[in-house]
Amino acid sequence: MSKTKRKSYAEQAAEKGTLSKYYVGLDVAQKKTQVCILDENGKIVREKYVNSRPKALEEVIRHYCASNVEQIGIESGNYSGWLYQELKKAGFPIVCLDALQIHRFLSVRRNKTDVNDARGIAELVRRGMDWVNAVHVKSAICYEIRGLLTIRNRMVKQRTDNILMLRGILKAYGGIIEGGSDNIDTFRQKVIDVAVDIHVRDQIDLRPRIRPVLEMIAKLDSSAQKIEEELKVMAEASPVCQKFMTVPGVGPIIALSFYTAIEDPTRFRRSSDVAAYFGLTPRIYQSGETETSGQISKMGNQMTRSHLVLAANVILSSSREWSSLKVWGNKLVKRVGYNKAKVAVARKLAMILFAMWRDDKQWYYNQDALQQARAAA
């Protein structure tokens, strides 16, 4: 005798005519995800722990909601992006919410549990998200490029840390390596020469100890250069990045970093919103009679913010091409100091790059060049 297939909750509700719109909150962890499903009246339909895999989440949601899912809410995080993309491919309406704002919303509950967090997210998407920011989840190609940028940044940092470590070790024995923009081979030779001098003078041979570090530095430098070549090819293949690279101080790395951090320029209404997105605007505290403006917020992506500041540093110190931005920055240096002026130039540079992208405009060094371009057009 064959077994009859048990009907799902959604099928039973449809037969009774009680199937309504459903709202789902997902509190994601590495192994398990707490799922909370609410109906349109806020009544709990189901609370359940599920494996943090798209297929398992899809089965639970379809079992209890069928195709009547009005909205799924998921908190932003490293693991959430993959689940978001997979559930979106499955046809679910899903939104990724800013983790910082979600944390503040959920902190009103006395006890912080996965059950309470999932229910709070479900309740938030049910009541509307007018005061909560939906996070833009990047495409697969953006994740790939930003992964390469992150790996390259880590290699460069480790290379620099090892170089500074060797300088410190040799300095303890009286060995001084002069600074400068030496390549890795020149630096290696200087380190060996200083180690030989220490051996001759004090009979202390440091070469067996520092040789592995020198090899590590050379390997990190070689690997970083390979990634830089790959990123350069990607930047040259992108018309938007090619446009960015016409601006002084902006090379392939910075162009790709800015491009992948934004990805979709229609996300922002104003250029100033981009500066705030990268944490380059001052914090404001206002209460009653008190209103203070502090240091920059440093919110948003730290890597791209560092790249923008690096480009601003090049514009102010290294670039030989004078532009309206460089003149403005140099005037600011005299008034507020170099460090504050550098951040201000980085903020304005982010706004300029965004405006070039959004309006499909070219970079002009000054007003005269702009007027000539307009006359020619």
C-alpha positions as a printed NumPy array, in Angstrom:
array([[  0.   ,   0.   ,   0.   ],
       [  1.525,   3.267,  -1.114],
       [  2.031,   6.13 ,   1.295],
       [  0.154,   9.324,   0.604],
       [  2.383,  12.368,   0.442],
       [  1.819,  14.704,   3.345],
       [  0.552,  18.086,   2.273],
       [  2.646,  21.119,   3.093],
       [  1.438,  23.869,   5.403],
       [  0.981,  26.145,   2.38 ],
       [ -1.17 ,  23.57 ,   0.563],
       [ -3.358,  23.03 ,   3.646],
       [ -3.774,  26.796,   4.089],
       [ -4.69 ,  27.182,   0.422],
       [ -7.417,  24.507,   0.735],
       [ -8.839,  26.272,   3.789],
       [ -8.655,  29.639,   2.051],
       [ -6.423,  31.051,   4.803],
       [ -3.274,  31.512,   2.747],
       [ -2.068,  35.097,   3.186],
       [  1.081,  37.119,   2.57 ],
       [  4.108,  36.049,   4.554],
       [  7.193,  37.833,   5.843],
       [ 10.401,  35.958,   6.623],
       [ 13.306,  36.94 ,   8.872],
       [ 16.641,  35.105,   8.633],
       [ 19.246,  35.319,  11.393],
       [ 22.265,  33.803,   9.674],
       [ 25.116,  31.945,  11.371],
       [ 27.836,  29.837,   9.826],
       [ 26.172,  26.45 ,  10.421],
       [ 22.543,  27.186,  11.299],
       [ 20.071,  29.917,  10.374],
       [ 17.09 ,  30.806,  12.518],
       [ 14.007,  31.272,  10.336],
       [ 10.942,  33.204,  11.498],
       [  7.82 ,  33.383,   9.321],
       [  5.044,  35.888,  10.089],
       [  1.72 ,  36.297,   8.362],
       [  0.353,  39.68 ,   7.309],
       [ -1.192,  40.198,  10.765],
       [  2.11 ,  39.626,  12.573],
       [  1.185,  36.149,  13.828],
       [  4.044,  33.646,  13.992],
       [  3.566,  30.883,  11.439],
       [  6.81 ,  29.024,  12.095],
       [ 10.133,  29.44 ,  13.913],
       [ 12.771,  26.916,  12.993],
       [ 16.536,  26.301,  12.856],
       [ 17.715,  25.33 ,   9.364],
       [ 21.11 ,  24.522,   7.873],
       [ 22.698,  27.642,   6.407],
       [ 22.358,  26.379,   2.859],
       [ 20.166,  27.915,   0.131],
       [ 18.401,  24.644,  -0.674],
       [ 17.409,  24.005,   2.946],
       [ 16.141,  27.567,   3.378],
       [ 14.217,  27.389,   0.111],
       [ 12.477,  24.149,   1.135],
       [ 11.328,  25.557,   4.476],
       [ 10.083,  28.817,   2.978],
       [  8.188,  27.076,   0.173],
       [  6.671,  24.564,   2.609],
       [  5.134,  27.251,   4.802],
       [  4.669,  30.118,   2.34 ],
       [  4.328,  28.605,  -1.142],
       [  4.683,  31.548,  -3.532],
       [  3.022,  34.076,  -1.195],
       [  6.269,  35.466,   0.216],
       [  5.93 ,  39.221,   0.376],
       [  9.46 ,  39.92 ,   1.648],
       [ 12.46 ,  38.125,   3.116],
       [ 14.866,  40.057,   5.339],
       [ 18.476,  39.058,   5.918],
       [ 21.155,  40.855,   7.918],
       [ 24.303,  41.947,   6.065],
       [ 27.436,  39.898,   6.719],
       [ 30.155,  37.869,   5.028],
       [ 27.93 ,  34.818,   4.674],
       [ 24.742,  36.674,   3.828],
       [ 25.767,  37.769,   0.334],
       [ 25.928,  34.199,  -0.986],
       [ 22.578,  33.23 ,   0.573],
       [ 21.025,  36.447,  -0.759],
       [ 22.14 ,  35.728,  -4.333],
       [ 21.001,  32.101,  -4.24 ],
       [ 17.568,  32.885,  -2.762],
       [ 17.136,  35.679,  -5.283],
       [ 17.926,  33.229,  -8.105],
       [ 15.213,  30.973,  -6.661],
       [ 12.714,  33.782,  -7.247],
       [ 12.206,  35.062,  -3.71 ],
       [ 11.767,  38.791,  -2.943],
       [ 14.676,  39.35 ,  -0.547],
       [ 16.335,  42.421,   0.918],
       [ 19.687,  42.665,   2.725],
       [ 19.566,  45.049,   5.703],
       [ 22.364,  47.117,   7.234],
       [ 23.76 ,  45.155,  10.198],
       [ 24.496,  48.273,  12.275],
       [ 20.943,  49.587,  11.983],
       [ 19.469,  46.132,  12.57 ],
       [ 21.562,  45.776,  15.725],
       [ 20.156,  49.026,  17.104],
       [ 16.621,  47.973,  16.259],
       [ 16.997,  44.551,  17.892],
       [ 18.741,  45.914,  20.995],
       [ 15.382,  47.095,  22.393],
       [ 14.629,  43.491,  23.336],
       [ 15.676,  42.416,  26.801],
       [ 17.293,  39.156,  25.689],
       [ 19.407,  38.762,  22.578],
       [ 18.712,  35.341,  21.089],
       [ 18.644,  33.984,  17.555],
       [ 14.883,  33.486,  17.882],
       [ 14.318,  37.108,  18.913],
       [ 16.66 ,  38.414,  16.196],
       [ 14.928,  36.46 ,  13.417],
       [ 11.514,  37.571,  14.655],
       [ 12.68 ,  41.19 ,  14.859],
       [ 13.944,  41.098,  11.248],
       [ 10.669,  39.54 ,  10.07 ],
       [  8.673,  42.181,  11.951],
       [ 10.821,  44.928,  10.466],
       [ 10.204,  43.873,   6.861],
       [  6.495,  43.433,   7.641],
       [  6.066,  46.945,   9.006],
       [  8.146,  48.644,   6.324],
       [ 11.759,  49.772,   6.058],
       [ 11.477,  53.522,   5.612],
       [ 14.156,  54.219,   8.212],
       [ 16.451,  51.242,   7.53 ],
       [ 18.931,  51.141,   4.681],
       [ 18.85 ,  48.215,   2.297],
       [ 22.386,  47.047,   1.536],
       [ 23.441,  46.677,  -2.089],
       [ 24.731,  43.135,  -2.666],
       [ 27.437,  43.158,  -5.304],
       [ 27.628,  40.949,  -8.36 ],
       [ 29.935,  37.95 ,  -8.645],
       [ 32.479,  39.824, -10.802],
       [ 32.678,  42.611,  -8.204],
       [ 33.323,  40.078,  -5.462],
       [ 36.067,  38.544,  -7.59 ],
       [ 37.795,  41.878,  -8.219],
       [ 37.491,  42.984,  -4.602],
       [ 38.875,  39.631,  -3.528],
       [ 41.958,  40.25 ,  -5.677],
       [ 42.269,  43.785,  -4.291],
       [ 42.065,  42.479,  -0.725],
       [ 44.678,  39.773,  -1.352],
       [ 46.996,  42.288,  -3.001],
       [ 46.573,  44.748,  -0.109],
       [ 47.385,  42.038,   2.417],
       [ 50.518,  41.01 ,   0.504],
       [ 51.728,  44.607,   0.274],
       [ 51.119,  45.104,   4.009],
       [ 52.978,  41.909,   4.927],
       [ 55.856,  42.89 ,   2.638],
       [ 56.08 ,  46.322,   4.294],
       [ 55.848,  44.836,   7.803],
       [ 58.693,  42.413,   7.063],
       [ 60.852,  45.194,   5.638],
       [ 60.299,  47.31 ,   8.744],
       [ 61.021,  44.309,  10.958],
       [ 64.401,  43.729,   9.269],
       [ 65.288,  47.408,   9.597],
       [ 64.512,  47.231,  13.313],
       [ 66.519,  44.053,  13.882],
       [ 69.601,  45.4  ,  12.105],
       [ 69.318,  48.758,  13.837],
       [ 69.661,  46.992,  17.213],
       [ 73.16 ,  45.937,  16.096],
       [ 74.077,  49.362,  14.746],
       [ 73.166,  48.54 ,  11.16 ],
       [ 71.336,  51.353,   9.373],
       [ 69.544,  50.871,   6.064],
       [ 68.804,  54.185,   4.451],
       [ 65.225,  54.689,   3.354],
       [ 64.149,  55.339,  -0.188],
       [ 62.133,  53.928,  -3.052],
       [ 64.415,  50.937,  -3.598],
       [ 63.147,  47.843,  -5.326],
       [ 63.231,  44.497,  -3.522],
       [ 66.524,  43.352,  -5.089],
       [ 68.307,  46.554,  -4.03 ],
       [ 66.876,  46.294,  -0.517],
       [ 68.026,  42.66 ,  -0.266],
       [ 71.551,  43.611,  -1.231],
       [ 71.622,  46.447,   1.318],
       [ 70.444,  44.093,   4.078],
       [ 73.104,  41.525,   3.217],
       [ 75.828,  44.203,   3.089],
       [ 74.831,  45.519,   6.523],
       [ 74.678,  41.96 ,   7.928],
       [ 78.204,  41.305,   6.601],
       [ 79.486,  44.524,   8.235],
       [ 77.957,  43.438,  11.568],
       [ 79.583,  40.008,  11.219],
       [ 83.004,  41.504,  10.511],
       [ 82.742,  44.052,  13.314],
       [ 81.013,  42.095,  16.118],
       [ 81.416,  38.461,  14.999],
       [ 77.613,  38.066,  14.934],
       [ 76.278,  36.389,  11.785],
       [ 72.63 ,  37.382,  11.223],
       [ 72.436,  36.131,   7.646],
       [ 71.004,  32.633,   8.41 ],
       [ 68.25 ,  34.291,  10.454],
       [ 67.266,  37.016,   8.008],
       [ 67.577,  35.013,   4.778],
       [ 64.125,  33.334,   5.155],
       [ 62.548,  36.762,   5.718],
       [ 64.223,  38.143,   2.585],
       [ 62.904,  35.197,   0.583],
       [ 59.425,  35.804,   1.983],
       [ 59.613,  39.489,   1.007],
       [ 60.677,  38.584,  -2.538],
       [ 57.853,  36.052,  -2.887],
       [ 55.24 ,  38.492,  -1.565],
       [ 56.487,  41.179,  -3.943],
       [ 56.384,  38.833,  -6.932],
       [ 52.873,  37.609,  -6.103],
       [ 51.606,  41.163,  -5.556],
       [ 52.998,  42.251,  -8.924],
       [ 51.242,  39.367, -10.696],
       [ 47.931,  40.383,  -9.153],
       [ 48.591,  44.022, -10.094],
       [ 49.124,  43.006, -13.719],
       [ 45.848,  41.086, -13.681],
       [ 44.029,  44.067, -12.155],
       [ 45.598,  46.397, -14.712],
       [ 44.158,  44.29 , -17.547],
       [ 40.727,  44.39 , -15.902],
       [ 40.886,  48.165, -15.473],
       [ 41.923,  48.746, -19.077],
       [ 39.   ,  46.598, -20.247],
       [ 36.494,  48.796, -18.384],
       [ 35.492,  52.116, -20.058],
       [ 34.49 ,  53.555, -16.669],
       [ 37.87 ,  52.717, -15.101],
       [ 39.665,  54.139, -18.139],
       [ 37.816,  57.401, -17.531],
       [ 38.775,  57.347, -13.838],
       [ 42.439,  56.847, -14.702],
       [ 42.568,  60.187, -16.527],
       [ 42.38 ,  61.864, -13.099],
       [ 45.778,  62.529, -11.449],
       [ 46.632,  60.055,  -8.713],
       [ 44.113,  57.452,  -9.897],
       [ 45.654,  54.278, -11.277],
       [ 44.2  ,  50.837, -12.064],
       [ 44.05 ,  49.739,  -8.408],
       [ 42.221,  52.845,  -7.174],
       [ 39.933,  52.931, -10.231],
       [ 38.846,  49.32 ,  -9.722],
       [ 38.482,  49.814,  -5.975],
       [ 36.127,  52.775,  -6.476],
       [ 34.235,  51.085,  -9.313],
       [ 33.56 ,  47.847,  -7.403],
       [ 32.664,  49.688,  -4.192],
       [ 29.904,  51.611,  -6.023],
       [ 29.051,  49.262,  -8.927],
       [ 25.718,  50.973,  -9.583],
       [ 25.84 ,  54.817,  -9.62 ],
       [ 22.042,  55.087,  -9.536],
       [ 22.146,  54.007,  -5.886],
       [ 23.091,  57.561,  -4.886],
       [ 21.054,  60.718,  -5.469],
       [ 23.872,  63.196,  -4.815],
       [ 27.653,  63.226,  -5.074],
       [ 27.929,  64.128,  -1.395],
       [ 26.199,  60.836,  -0.515],
       [ 29.183,  58.973,  -1.98 ],
       [ 31.611,  60.808,   0.318],
       [ 29.447,  59.853,   3.31 ],
       [ 29.243,  56.262,   2.038],
       [ 33.042,  55.962,   2.283],
       [ 33.157,  57.578,   5.727],
       [ 34.895,  60.754,   4.533],
       [ 32.401,  63.196,   6.068],
       [ 32.586,  64.541,   9.659],
       [ 30.496,  63.033,  12.417],
       [ 27.729,  65.349,  13.631],
       [ 26.417,  65.335,  17.188],
       [ 23.419,  67.568,  17.87 ],
       [ 21.321,  67.675,  21.019],
       [ 19.411,  70.737,  22.19 ],
       [ 21.781,  73.681,  22.277],
       [ 24.806,  71.513,  21.527],
       [ 26.017,  70.82 ,  18.005],
       [ 29.537,  69.587,  17.328],
       [ 31.322,  68.421,  14.202],
       [ 33.981,  65.793,  14.875],
       [ 36.409,  63.719,  12.87 ],
       [ 35.374,  61.77 ,   9.784],
       [ 33.009,  58.882,  10.486],
       [ 35.226,  56.187,   8.898],
       [ 32.104,  54.215,   8.043],
       [ 31.859,  52.143,   4.894],
       [ 34.625,  50.287,   3.106],
       [ 38.008,  50.905,   4.712],
       [ 40.051,  49.695,   1.722],
       [ 38.476,  52.068,  -0.809],
       [ 38.652,  54.946,   1.678],
       [ 42.392,  54.293,   2.081],
       [ 42.79 ,  54.203,  -1.699],
       [ 41.071,  57.576,  -2.073],
       [ 43.295,  59.113,   0.62 ],
       [ 46.338,  57.626,  -1.12 ],
       [ 45.245,  59.22 ,  -4.41 ],
       [ 44.755,  62.552,  -2.612],
       [ 48.271,  62.278,  -1.202],
       [ 49.64 ,  61.767,  -4.728],
       [ 47.698,  64.774,  -6.013],
       [ 49.045,  67.045,  -3.278],
       [ 52.639,  65.84 ,  -3.095],
       [ 53.737,  63.842,  -6.14 ],
       [ 51.661,  64.99 ,  -9.11 ],
       [ 53.448,  67.523, -11.325],
       [ 50.305,  68.347, -13.249],
       [ 48.513,  71.338, -11.793],
       [ 44.739,  71.144, -11.668],
       [ 41.918,  72.986,  -9.956],
       [ 41.769,  70.18 ,  -7.402],
       [ 45.493,  70.437,  -6.613],
       [ 45.317,  74.242,  -6.282],
       [ 42.306,  73.973,  -3.979],
       [ 44.057,  71.32 ,  -1.894],
       [ 47.257,  73.334,  -1.524],
       [ 45.304,  76.359,  -0.332],
       [ 43.586,  74.124,   2.197],
       [ 46.953,  72.802,   3.422],
       [ 47.986,  76.318,   4.466],
       [ 44.737,  76.838,   6.326],
       [ 44.04 ,  73.532,   8.115],
       [ 47.227,  71.456,   7.758],
       [ 48.303,  68.669,   5.433],
       [ 46.448,  65.719,   7.002],
       [ 43.048,  67.411,   7.098],
       [ 43.556,  68.798,   3.607],
       [ 44.437,  65.321,   2.328],
       [ 41.159,  63.901,   3.643],
       [ 39.225,  66.858,   2.172],
       [ 40.83 ,  66.251,  -1.236],
       [ 39.957,  62.545,  -0.975],
       [ 36.345,  63.5  ,  -0.233],
       [ 36.177,  65.849,  -3.215],
       [ 37.913,  63.26 ,  -5.421],
       [ 35.214,  60.678,  -4.57 ],
       [ 32.543,  63.198,  -5.544],
       [ 34.341,  64.046,  -8.806],
       [ 34.769,  60.403,  -9.818],
       [ 31.124,  59.694,  -9.087],
       [ 29.951,  62.733, -11.076],
       [ 32.132,  61.693, -14.045],
       [ 30.573,  58.228, -13.931],
       [ 26.97 ,  59.311, -13.408],
       [ 26.993,  62.127, -15.986],
       [ 29.379,  60.423, -18.428],
       [ 31.791,  63.378, -18.327],
       [ 35.538,  63.673, -18.833],
       [ 38.147,  65.035, -16.431],
       [ 39.324,  68.59 , -17.071],
       [ 42.312,  70.066, -15.258],
       [ 40.912,  73.575, -14.951],
       [ 38.106,  75.873, -16.044],
       [ 39.938,  76.918, -19.212],
       [ 40.144,  73.337, -20.439],
       [ 36.467,  72.869, -19.58 ],
       [ 35.44 ,  75.982, -21.502],
       [ 37.462,  74.898, -24.545],
       [ 35.798,  71.47 , -24.476],
       [ 32.365,  73.058, -24.266],
       [ 33.161,  75.421, -27.157],
       [ 34.416,  72.528, -29.285],
       [ 31.246,  70.568, -28.541]])
